[in-house]
Amino acid sequence: MPKGKLTPEGEVIAAYGAAMVAAFQVLINCLEESEALLPGQFPDALGIYMEMVKSQKGGVNDMTLAVLHDIRAATLD
């Protein structure tokens, strides 16, 4: 994917996505450190959820799946 200058709207969307991914990483780290979540459990469960909703008619739109994919990729060990 070519890297070009983002529109102002694109910059807002990118910043929002990056902040959300960072927040999930912090939350998952805290849950793993307190042993409330097993390492790898969250990305695995999110992957299963994504496959499930992809197969459902009218489940989740492509933008939502893209954000979930980014969160899952960022939280994989």
PyMOL Python script that loads the backbone (N, CA, C, O; Angstrom):
from pymol import cmd

cmd.read_pdbstr("""\
ATOM      1  N   MET A   1       0.836  -1.168   0.000  1.00  0.00           N
ATOM      2  CA  MET A   1       0.000   0.000   0.000  1.00  0.00           C
ATOM      3  C   MET A   1       0.886   1.238   0.000  1.00  0.00           C
ATOM      4  O   MET A   1       1.760   1.371   0.857  1.00  0.00           O
ATOM      5  N   PRO A   2       0.671   2.149  -0.954  1.00  0.00           N
ATOM      6  CA  PRO A   2       1.513   3.332  -1.008  1.00  0.00           C
ATOM      7  C   PRO A   2       1.270   4.261   0.179  1.00  0.00           C
ATOM      8  O   PRO A   2       0.146   4.424   0.654  1.00  0.00           O
ATOM      9  N   LYS A   3       2.344   4.850   0.631  1.00  0.00           N
ATOM     10  CA  LYS A   3       2.240   5.774   1.769  1.00  0.00           C
ATOM     11  C   LYS A   3       2.204   7.191   1.213  1.00  0.00           C
ATOM     12  O   LYS A   3       3.194   7.684   0.671  1.00  0.00           O
ATOM     13  N   GLY A   4       1.058   7.836   1.353  1.00  0.00           N
ATOM     14  CA  GLY A   4       0.912   9.199   0.888  1.00  0.00           C
ATOM     15  C   GLY A   4       0.448  10.086   2.017  1.00  0.00           C
ATOM     16  O   GLY A   4       0.303   9.648   3.159  1.00  0.00           O
ATOM     17  N   LYS A   5       0.219  11.331   1.684  1.00  0.00           N
ATOM     18  CA  LYS A   5      -0.263  12.270   2.686  1.00  0.00           C
ATOM     19  C   LYS A   5      -1.731  11.990   2.950  1.00  0.00           C
ATOM     20  O   LYS A   5      -2.526  11.867   2.019  1.00  0.00           O
ATOM     21  N   LEU A   6      -2.084  11.891   4.213  1.00  0.00           N
ATOM     22  CA  LEU A   6      -3.469  11.657   4.598  1.00  0.00           C
ATOM     23  C   LEU A   6      -4.254  12.955   4.583  1.00  0.00           C
ATOM     24  O   LEU A   6      -3.714  14.036   4.815  1.00  0.00           O
ATOM     25  N   THR A   7      -5.526  12.821   4.308  1.00  0.00           N
ATOM     26  CA  THR A   7      -6.415  13.962   4.446  1.00  0.00           C
ATOM     27  C   THR A   7      -6.577  14.239   5.938  1.00  0.00           C
ATOM     28  O   THR A   7      -6.242  13.384   6.757  1.00  0.00           O
ATOM     29  N   PRO A   8      -7.078  15.408   6.306  1.00  0.00           N
ATOM     30  CA  PRO A   8      -7.317  15.663   7.733  1.00  0.00           C
ATOM     31  C   PRO A   8      -8.230  14.601   8.357  1.00  0.00           C
ATOM     32  O   PRO A   8      -8.013  14.185   9.495  1.00  0.00           O
ATOM     33  N   GLU A   9      -9.242  14.169   7.618  1.00  0.00           N
ATOM     34  CA  GLU A   9     -10.131  13.126   8.136  1.00  0.00           C
ATOM     35  C   GLU A   9      -9.378  11.811   8.311  1.00  0.00           C
ATOM     36  O   GLU A   9      -9.585  11.087   9.285  1.00  0.00           O
ATOM     37  N   GLY A  10      -8.500  11.512   7.351  1.00  0.00           N
ATOM     38  CA  GLY A  10      -7.695  10.297   7.440  1.00  0.00           C
ATOM     39  C   GLY A  10      -6.750  10.322   8.624  1.00  0.00           C
ATOM     40  O   GLY A  10      -6.528   9.297   9.269  1.00  0.00           O
ATOM     41  N   GLU A  11      -6.190  11.491   8.914  1.00  0.00           N
ATOM     42  CA  GLU A  11      -5.306  11.625  10.076  1.00  0.00           C
ATOM     43  C   GLU A  11      -6.065  11.377  11.367  1.00  0.00           C
ATOM     44  O   GLU A  11      -5.545  10.742  12.284  1.00  0.00           O
ATOM     45  N   VAL A  12      -7.290  11.875  11.443  1.00  0.00           N
ATOM     46  CA  VAL A  12      -8.111  11.658  12.644  1.00  0.00           C
ATOM     47  C   VAL A  12      -8.423  10.183  12.800  1.00  0.00           C
ATOM     48  O   VAL A  12      -8.326   9.640  13.901  1.00  0.00           O
ATOM     49  N   ILE A  13      -8.795   9.533  11.714  1.00  0.00           N
ATOM     50  CA  ILE A  13      -9.121   8.103  11.767  1.00  0.00           C
ATOM     51  C   ILE A  13      -7.889   7.291  12.160  1.00  0.00           C
ATOM     52  O   ILE A  13      -7.987   6.372  12.973  1.00  0.00           O
ATOM     53  N   ALA A  14      -6.736   7.622  11.590  1.00  0.00           N
ATOM     54  CA  ALA A  14      -5.500   6.901  11.914  1.00  0.00           C
ATOM     55  C   ALA A  14      -5.115   7.103  13.378  1.00  0.00           C
ATOM     56  O   ALA A  14      -4.700   6.156  14.047  1.00  0.00           O
ATOM     57  N   ALA A  15      -5.249   8.325  13.873  1.00  0.00           N
ATOM     58  CA  ALA A  15      -4.917   8.606  15.277  1.00  0.00           C
ATOM     59  C   ALA A  15      -5.863   7.869  16.211  1.00  0.00           C
ATOM     60  O   ALA A  15      -5.432   7.324  17.227  1.00  0.00           O
ATOM     61  N   TYR A  16      -7.139   7.849  15.879  1.00  0.00           N
ATOM     62  CA  TYR A  16      -8.123   7.127  16.690  1.00  0.00           C
ATOM     63  C   TYR A  16      -7.788   5.639  16.730  1.00  0.00           C
ATOM     64  O   TYR A  16      -7.799   5.024  17.796  1.00  0.00           O
ATOM     65  N   GLY A  17      -7.493   5.067  15.575  1.00  0.00           N
ATOM     66  CA  GLY A  17      -7.155   3.645  15.515  1.00  0.00           C
ATOM     67  C   GLY A  17      -5.909   3.319  16.321  1.00  0.00           C
ATOM     68  O   GLY A  17      -5.876   2.321  17.040  1.00  0.00           O
ATOM     69  N   ALA A  18      -4.884   4.157  16.205  1.00  0.00           N
ATOM     70  CA  ALA A  18      -3.640   3.921  16.943  1.00  0.00           C
ATOM     71  C   ALA A  18      -3.868   4.026  18.444  1.00  0.00           C
ATOM     72  O   ALA A  18      -3.315   3.239  19.213  1.00  0.00           O
ATOM     73  N   ALA A  19      -4.674   4.987  18.865  1.00  0.00           N
ATOM     74  CA  ALA A  19      -4.960   5.144  20.298  1.00  0.00           C
ATOM     75  C   ALA A  19      -5.761   3.957  20.823  1.00  0.00           C
ATOM     76  O   ALA A  19      -5.525   3.496  21.940  1.00  0.00           O
ATOM     77  N   MET A  20      -6.694   3.465  20.034  1.00  0.00           N
ATOM     78  CA  MET A  20      -7.505   2.328  20.468  1.00  0.00           C
ATOM     79  C   MET A  20      -6.640   1.070  20.591  1.00  0.00           C
ATOM     80  O   MET A  20      -6.768   0.316  21.555  1.00  0.00           O
ATOM     81  N   VAL A  21      -5.768   0.851  19.619  1.00  0.00           N
ATOM     82  CA  VAL A  21      -4.874  -0.303  19.678  1.00  0.00           C
ATOM     83  C   VAL A  21      -3.970  -0.209  20.903  1.00  0.00           C
ATOM     84  O   VAL A  21      -3.780  -1.202  21.606  1.00  0.00           O
ATOM     85  N   ALA A  22      -3.416   0.957  21.166  1.00  0.00           N
ATOM     86  CA  ALA A  22      -2.550   1.134  22.343  1.00  0.00           C
ATOM     87  C   ALA A  22      -3.315   0.865  23.631  1.00  0.00           C
ATOM     88  O   ALA A  22      -2.791   0.230  24.546  1.00  0.00           O
ATOM     89  N   ALA A  23      -4.548   1.346  23.705  1.00  0.00           N
ATOM     90  CA  ALA A  23      -5.359   1.118  24.908  1.00  0.00           C
ATOM     91  C   ALA A  23      -5.613  -0.367  25.116  1.00  0.00           C
ATOM     92  O   ALA A  23      -5.554  -0.850  26.247  1.00  0.00           O
ATOM     93  N   PHE A  24      -5.894  -1.094  24.049  1.00  0.00           N
ATOM     94  CA  PHE A  24      -6.106  -2.540  24.178  1.00  0.00           C
ATOM     95  C   PHE A  24      -4.826  -3.242  24.612  1.00  0.00           C
ATOM     96  O   PHE A  24      -4.876  -4.167  25.423  1.00  0.00           O
ATOM     97  N   GLN A  25      -3.689  -2.820  24.089  1.00  0.00           N
ATOM     98  CA  GLN A  25      -2.426  -3.434  24.495  1.00  0.00           C
ATOM     99  C   GLN A  25      -2.172  -3.233  25.988  1.00  0.00           C
ATOM    100  O   GLN A  25      -1.747  -4.163  26.673  1.00  0.00           O
ATOM    101  N   VAL A  26      -2.426  -2.044  26.491  1.00  0.00           N
ATOM    102  CA  VAL A  26      -2.239  -1.770  27.918  1.00  0.00           C
ATOM    103  C   VAL A  26      -3.210  -2.606  28.747  1.00  0.00           C
ATOM    104  O   VAL A  26      -2.812  -3.214  29.741  1.00  0.00           O
ATOM    105  N   LEU A  27      -4.468  -2.639  28.350  1.00  0.00           N
ATOM    106  CA  LEU A  27      -5.469  -3.419  29.075  1.00  0.00           C
ATOM    107  C   LEU A  27      -5.099  -4.896  29.114  1.00  0.00           C
ATOM    108  O   LEU A  27      -5.165  -5.526  30.169  1.00  0.00           O
ATOM    109  N   ILE A  28      -4.715  -5.444  27.984  1.00  0.00           N
ATOM    110  CA  ILE A  28      -4.354  -6.863  27.920  1.00  0.00           C
ATOM    111  C   ILE A  28      -3.127  -7.146  28.770  1.00  0.00           C
ATOM    112  O   ILE A  28      -3.077  -8.161  29.465  1.00  0.00           O
ATOM    113  N   ASN A  29      -2.130  -6.258  28.722  1.00  0.00           N
ATOM    114  CA  ASN A  29      -0.939  -6.445  29.566  1.00  0.00           C
ATOM    115  C   ASN A  29      -1.309  -6.459  31.039  1.00  0.00           C
ATOM    116  O   ASN A  29      -0.799  -7.284  31.797  1.00  0.00           O
ATOM    117  N   CYS A  30      -2.188  -5.557  31.453  1.00  0.00           N
ATOM    118  CA  CYS A  30      -2.615  -5.515  32.859  1.00  0.00           C
ATOM    119  C   CYS A  30      -3.357  -6.795  33.240  1.00  0.00           C
ATOM    120  O   CYS A  30      -3.121  -7.358  34.308  1.00  0.00           O
ATOM    121  N   LEU A  31      -4.240  -7.246  32.378  1.00  0.00           N
ATOM    122  CA  LEU A  31      -5.004  -8.470  32.672  1.00  0.00           C
ATOM    123  C   LEU A  31      -4.097  -9.698  32.720  1.00  0.00           C
ATOM    124  O   LEU A  31      -4.301 -10.590  33.544  1.00  0.00           O
ATOM    125  N   GLU A  32      -3.092  -9.745  31.834  1.00  0.00           N
ATOM    126  CA  GLU A  32      -2.162 -10.873  31.864  1.00  0.00           C
ATOM    127  C   GLU A  32      -1.281 -10.835  33.101  1.00  0.00           C
ATOM    128  O   GLU A  32      -1.013 -11.877  33.699  1.00  0.00           O
ATOM    129  N   GLU A  33      -0.829  -9.654  33.494  1.00  0.00           N
ATOM    130  CA  GLU A  33       0.016  -9.532  34.683  1.00  0.00           C
ATOM    131  C   GLU A  33      -0.732  -9.924  35.953  1.00  0.00           C
ATOM    132  O   GLU A  33      -0.133 -10.453  36.890  1.00  0.00           O
ATOM    133  N   SER A  34      -2.031  -9.667  35.988  1.00  0.00           N
ATOM    134  CA  SER A  34      -2.827 -10.039  37.159  1.00  0.00           C
ATOM    135  C   SER A  34      -3.375 -11.462  37.032  1.00  0.00           C
ATOM    136  O   SER A  34      -4.143 -11.924  37.877  1.00  0.00           O
ATOM    137  N   GLU A  35      -2.972 -12.136  35.977  1.00  0.00           N
ATOM    138  CA  GLU A  35      -3.368 -13.521  35.699  1.00  0.00           C
ATOM    139  C   GLU A  35      -4.878 -13.687  35.522  1.00  0.00           C
ATOM    140  O   GLU A  35      -5.422 -14.767  35.751  1.00  0.00           O
ATOM    141  N   ALA A  36      -5.543 -12.614  35.115  1.00  0.00           N
ATOM    142  CA  ALA A  36      -6.967 -12.695  34.790  1.00  0.00           C
ATOM    143  C   ALA A  36      -7.156 -13.156  33.347  1.00  0.00           C
ATOM    144  O   ALA A  36      -8.253 -13.557  32.957  1.00  0.00           O
ATOM    145  N   LEU A  37      -6.095 -13.097  32.566  1.00  0.00           N
ATOM    146  CA  LEU A  37      -6.124 -13.467  31.154  1.00  0.00           C
ATOM    147  C   LEU A  37      -4.850 -14.232  30.854  1.00  0.00           C
ATOM    148  O   LEU A  37      -3.764 -13.810  31.252  1.00  0.00           O
ATOM    149  N   LEU A  38      -4.969 -15.337  30.166  1.00  0.00           N
ATOM    150  CA  LEU A  38      -3.794 -16.109  29.790  1.00  0.00           C
ATOM    151  C   LEU A  38      -3.107 -15.456  28.598  1.00  0.00           C
ATOM    152  O   LEU A  38      -3.780 -14.876  27.746  1.00  0.00           O
ATOM    153  N   PRO A  39      -1.776 -15.537  28.519  1.00  0.00           N
ATOM    154  CA  PRO A  39      -1.083 -14.974  27.357  1.00  0.00           C
ATOM    155  C   PRO A  39      -1.616 -15.608  26.065  1.00  0.00           C
ATOM    156  O   PRO A  39      -1.736 -16.829  25.964  1.00  0.00           O
ATOM    157  N   GLY A  40      -1.930 -14.769  25.095  1.00  0.00           N
ATOM    158  CA  GLY A  40      -2.440 -15.254  23.811  1.00  0.00           C
ATOM    159  C   GLY A  40      -3.929 -15.505  23.773  1.00  0.00           C
ATOM    160  O   GLY A  40      -4.485 -15.734  22.699  1.00  0.00           O
ATOM    161  N   GLN A  41      -4.584 -15.469  24.906  1.00  0.00           N
ATOM    162  CA  GLN A  41      -6.012 -15.778  24.964  1.00  0.00           C
ATOM    163  C   GLN A  41      -6.852 -14.731  24.221  1.00  0.00           C
ATOM    164  O   GLN A  41      -7.772 -15.094  23.489  1.00  0.00           O
ATOM    165  N   PHE A  42      -6.553 -13.456  24.395  1.00  0.00           N
ATOM    166  CA  PHE A  42      -7.346 -12.408  23.765  1.00  0.00           C
ATOM    167  C   PHE A  42      -7.258 -12.450  22.240  1.00  0.00           C
ATOM    168  O   PHE A  42      -8.298 -12.466  21.582  1.00  0.00           O
ATOM    169  N   PRO A  43      -6.041 -12.469  21.641  1.00  0.00           N
ATOM    170  CA  PRO A  43      -5.991 -12.490  20.184  1.00  0.00           C
ATOM    171  C   PRO A  43      -6.633 -13.744  19.591  1.00  0.00           C
ATOM    172  O   PRO A  43      -7.239 -13.684  18.521  1.00  0.00           O
ATOM    173  N   ASP A  44      -6.504 -14.875  20.278  1.00  0.00           N
ATOM    174  CA  ASP A  44      -7.139 -16.100  19.795  1.00  0.00           C
ATOM    175  C   ASP A  44      -8.662 -15.975  19.801  1.00  0.00           C
ATOM    176  O   ASP A  44      -9.329 -16.346  18.834  1.00  0.00           O
ATOM    177  N   ALA A  45      -9.198 -15.456  20.889  1.00  0.00           N
ATOM    178  CA  ALA A  45     -10.646 -15.288  20.992  1.00  0.00           C
ATOM    179  C   ALA A  45     -11.147 -14.261  19.978  1.00  0.00           C
ATOM    180  O   ALA A  45     -12.211 -14.442  19.387  1.00  0.00           O
ATOM    181  N   LEU A  46     -10.399 -13.202  19.777  1.00  0.00           N
ATOM    182  CA  LEU A  46     -10.787 -12.187  18.803  1.00  0.00           C
ATOM    183  C   LEU A  46     -10.768 -12.764  17.390  1.00  0.00           C
ATOM    184  O   LEU A  46     -11.643 -12.450  16.583  1.00  0.00           O
ATOM    185  N   GLY A  47      -9.793 -13.592  17.089  1.00  0.00           N
ATOM    186  CA  GLY A  47      -9.730 -14.250  15.777  1.00  0.00           C
ATOM    187  C   GLY A  47     -10.933 -15.144  15.534  1.00  0.00           C
ATOM    188  O   GLY A  47     -11.496 -15.149  14.439  1.00  0.00           O
ATOM    189  N   ILE A  48     -11.326 -15.894  16.543  1.00  0.00           N
ATOM    190  CA  ILE A  48     -12.507 -16.754  16.431  1.00  0.00           C
ATOM    191  C   ILE A  48     -13.753 -15.906  16.202  1.00  0.00           C
ATOM    192  O   ILE A  48     -14.589 -16.234  15.360  1.00  0.00           O
ATOM    193  N   TYR A  49     -13.873 -14.815  16.956  1.00  0.00           N
ATOM    194  CA  TYR A  49     -15.019 -13.922  16.793  1.00  0.00           C
ATOM    195  C   TYR A  49     -15.068 -13.351  15.373  1.00  0.00           C
ATOM    196  O   TYR A  49     -16.132 -13.309  14.755  1.00  0.00           O
ATOM    197  N   MET A  50     -13.926 -12.917  14.864  1.00  0.00           N
ATOM    198  CA  MET A  50     -13.885 -12.333  13.527  1.00  0.00           C
ATOM    199  C   MET A  50     -14.312 -13.349  12.468  1.00  0.00           C
ATOM    200  O   MET A  50     -15.055 -13.007  11.548  1.00  0.00           O
ATOM    201  N   GLU A  51     -13.854 -14.580  12.590  1.00  0.00           N
ATOM    202  CA  GLU A  51     -14.258 -15.613  11.629  1.00  0.00           C
ATOM    203  C   GLU A  51     -15.757 -15.885  11.732  1.00  0.00           C
ATOM    204  O   GLU A  51     -16.421 -16.104  10.719  1.00  0.00           O
ATOM    205  N   MET A  52     -16.280 -15.871  12.933  1.00  0.00           N
ATOM    206  CA  MET A  52     -17.696 -16.133  13.141  1.00  0.00           C
ATOM    207  C   MET A  52     -18.550 -15.045  12.492  1.00  0.00           C
ATOM    208  O   MET A  52     -19.517 -15.359  11.799  1.00  0.00           O
ATOM    209  N   VAL A  53     -18.213 -13.779  12.703  1.00  0.00           N
ATOM    210  CA  VAL A  53     -19.038 -12.706  12.154  1.00  0.00           C
ATOM    211  C   VAL A  53     -18.874 -12.561  10.645  1.00  0.00           C
ATOM    212  O   VAL A  53     -19.788 -12.092   9.967  1.00  0.00           O
ATOM    213  N   LYS A  54     -17.715 -12.960  10.109  1.00  0.00           N
ATOM    214  CA  LYS A  54     -17.532 -12.924   8.654  1.00  0.00           C
ATOM    215  C   LYS A  54     -18.516 -13.867   7.962  1.00  0.00           C
ATOM    216  O   LYS A  54     -18.986 -13.585   6.860  1.00  0.00           O
ATOM    217  N   SER A  55     -18.819 -14.976   8.610  1.00  0.00           N
ATOM    218  CA  SER A  55     -19.692 -15.975   7.998  1.00  0.00           C
ATOM    219  C   SER A  55     -21.180 -15.638   8.166  1.00  0.00           C
ATOM    220  O   SER A  55     -22.028 -16.264   7.531  1.00  0.00           O
ATOM    221  N   GLN A  56     -21.499 -14.669   9.004  1.00  0.00           N
ATOM    222  CA  GLN A  56     -22.893 -14.290   9.222  1.00  0.00           C
ATOM    223  C   GLN A  56     -23.301 -13.222   8.220  1.00  0.00           C
ATOM    224  O   GLN A  56     -22.529 -12.317   7.901  1.00  0.00           O
ATOM    225  N   LYS A  57     -24.514 -13.342   7.736  1.00  0.00           N
ATOM    226  CA  LYS A  57     -25.037 -12.354   6.795  1.00  0.00           C
ATOM    227  C   LYS A  57     -25.337 -11.055   7.553  1.00  0.00           C
ATOM    228  O   LYS A  57     -26.042 -11.073   8.562  1.00  0.00           O
ATOM    229  N   GLY A  58     -24.807  -9.943   7.070  1.00  0.00           N
ATOM    230  CA  GLY A  58     -25.044  -8.657   7.703  1.00  0.00           C
ATOM    231  C   GLY A  58     -24.396  -8.511   9.067  1.00  0.00           C
ATOM    232  O   GLY A  58     -24.870  -7.733   9.895  1.00  0.00           O
ATOM    233  N   GLY A  59     -23.310  -9.254   9.318  1.00  0.00           N
ATOM    234  CA  GLY A  59     -22.662  -9.232  10.630  1.00  0.00           C
ATOM    235  C   GLY A  59     -21.956  -7.939  10.939  1.00  0.00           C
ATOM    236  O   GLY A  59     -22.514  -7.086  11.629  1.00  0.00           O
ATOM    237  N   VAL A  60     -20.740  -7.767  10.450  1.00  0.00           N
ATOM    238  CA  VAL A  60     -19.904  -6.611  10.770  1.00  0.00           C
ATOM    239  C   VAL A  60     -19.369  -6.035   9.465  1.00  0.00           C
ATOM    240  O   VAL A  60     -19.020  -6.780   8.548  1.00  0.00           O
ATOM    241  N   ASN A  61     -19.304  -4.711   9.383  1.00  0.00           N
ATOM    242  CA  ASN A  61     -18.821  -4.111   8.137  1.00  0.00           C
ATOM    243  C   ASN A  61     -17.303  -4.233   8.010  1.00  0.00           C
ATOM    244  O   ASN A  61     -16.612  -4.575   8.970  1.00  0.00           O
ATOM    245  N   ASP A  62     -16.801  -3.948   6.814  1.00  0.00           N
ATOM    246  CA  ASP A  62     -15.377  -4.120   6.523  1.00  0.00           C
ATOM    247  C   ASP A  62     -14.484  -3.215   7.370  1.00  0.00           C
ATOM    248  O   ASP A  62     -13.380  -3.613   7.744  1.00  0.00           O
ATOM    249  N   MET A  63     -14.944  -2.012   7.675  1.00  0.00           N
ATOM    250  CA  MET A  63     -14.140  -1.084   8.488  1.00  0.00           C
ATOM    251  C   MET A  63     -13.963  -1.635   9.903  1.00  0.00           C
ATOM    252  O   MET A  63     -12.871  -1.576  10.467  1.00  0.00           O
ATOM    253  N   THR A  64     -15.037  -2.166  10.464  1.00  0.00           N
ATOM    254  CA  THR A  64     -14.955  -2.762  11.800  1.00  0.00           C
ATOM    255  C   THR A  64     -14.010  -3.950  11.799  1.00  0.00           C
ATOM    256  O   THR A  64     -13.191  -4.096  12.706  1.00  0.00           O
ATOM    257  N   LEU A  65     -14.120  -4.798  10.787  1.00  0.00           N
ATOM    258  CA  LEU A  65     -13.214  -5.952  10.697  1.00  0.00           C
ATOM    259  C   LEU A  65     -11.763  -5.506  10.550  1.00  0.00           C
ATOM    260  O   LEU A  65     -10.865  -6.145  11.100  1.00  0.00           O
ATOM    261  N   ALA A  66     -11.522  -4.434   9.825  1.00  0.00           N
ATOM    262  CA  ALA A  66     -10.157  -3.928   9.667  1.00  0.00           C
ATOM    263  C   ALA A  66      -9.593  -3.452  11.004  1.00  0.00           C
ATOM    264  O   ALA A  66      -8.430  -3.707  11.317  1.00  0.00           O
ATOM    265  N   VAL A  67     -10.417  -2.761  11.787  1.00  0.00           N
ATOM    266  CA  VAL A  67      -9.969  -2.300  13.103  1.00  0.00           C
ATOM    267  C   VAL A  67      -9.709  -3.498  14.011  1.00  0.00           C
ATOM    268  O   VAL A  67      -8.696  -3.535  14.709  1.00  0.00           O
ATOM    269  N   LEU A  68     -10.609  -4.472  14.008  1.00  0.00           N
ATOM    270  CA  LEU A  68     -10.411  -5.679  14.820  1.00  0.00           C
ATOM    271  C   LEU A  68      -9.148  -6.422  14.396  1.00  0.00           C
ATOM    272  O   LEU A  68      -8.417  -6.941  15.240  1.00  0.00           O
ATOM    273  N   HIS A  69      -8.892  -6.472  13.100  1.00  0.00           N
ATOM    274  CA  HIS A  69      -7.673  -7.123  12.606  1.00  0.00           C
ATOM    275  C   HIS A  69      -6.432  -6.403  13.135  1.00  0.00           C
ATOM    276  O   HIS A  69      -5.479  -7.050  13.569  1.00  0.00           O
ATOM    277  N   ASP A  70      -6.438  -5.069  13.101  1.00  0.00           N
ATOM    278  CA  ASP A  70      -5.294  -4.301  13.607  1.00  0.00           C
ATOM    279  C   ASP A  70      -5.085  -4.537  15.103  1.00  0.00           C
ATOM    280  O   ASP A  70      -3.951  -4.678  15.559  1.00  0.00           O
ATOM    281  N   ILE A  71      -6.173  -4.578  15.858  1.00  0.00           N
ATOM    282  CA  ILE A  71      -6.064  -4.831  17.291  1.00  0.00           C
ATOM    283  C   ILE A  71      -5.510  -6.224  17.526  1.00  0.00           C
ATOM    284  O   ILE A  71      -4.628  -6.411  18.364  1.00  0.00           O
ATOM    285  N   ARG A  72      -6.018  -7.195  16.798  1.00  0.00           N
ATOM    286  CA  ARG A  72      -5.545  -8.580  16.964  1.00  0.00           C
ATOM    287  C   ARG A  72      -4.064  -8.685  16.608  1.00  0.00           C
ATOM    288  O   ARG A  72      -3.292  -9.303  17.342  1.00  0.00           O
ATOM    289  N   ALA A  73      -3.666  -8.090  15.496  1.00  0.00           N
ATOM    290  CA  ALA A  73      -2.250  -8.147  15.067  1.00  0.00           C
ATOM    291  C   ALA A  73      -1.344  -7.486  16.103  1.00  0.00           C
ATOM    292  O   ALA A  73      -0.251  -7.982  16.377  1.00  0.00           O
ATOM    293  N   ALA A  74      -1.789  -6.376  16.676  1.00  0.00           N
ATOM    294  CA  ALA A  74      -0.968  -5.656  17.644  1.00  0.00           C
ATOM    295  C   ALA A  74      -0.878  -6.385  18.982  1.00  0.00           C
ATOM    296  O   ALA A  74       0.066  -6.164  19.739  1.00  0.00           O
ATOM    297  N   THR A  75      -1.837  -7.243  19.281  1.00  0.00           N
ATOM    298  CA  THR A  75      -1.834  -7.930  20.574  1.00  0.00           C
ATOM    299  C   THR A  75      -1.269  -9.344  20.506  1.00  0.00           C
ATOM    300  O   THR A  75      -1.182 -10.027  21.527  1.00  0.00           O
ATOM    301  N   LEU A  76      -0.888  -9.784  19.318  1.00  0.00           N
ATOM    302  CA  LEU A  76      -0.232 -11.094  19.216  1.00  0.00           C
ATOM    303  C   LEU A  76       1.166 -11.003  19.794  1.00  0.00           C
ATOM    304  O   LEU A  76       1.845  -9.994  19.600  1.00  0.00           O
ATOM    305  N   ASP A  77       1.605 -12.013  20.487  1.00  0.00           N
ATOM    306  CA  ASP A  77       2.959 -12.008  21.081  1.00  0.00           C
ATOM    307  C   ASP A  77       4.003 -12.406  20.082  1.00  0.00           C
ATOM    308  O   ASP A  77       5.188 -12.454  20.413  1.00  0.00           O
TER     309      ASP A  77
END
""", "prot")
cmd.dss("prot")
cmd.show_as("cartoon", "prot")
cmd.util.cbc("prot")
cmd.orient("prot")
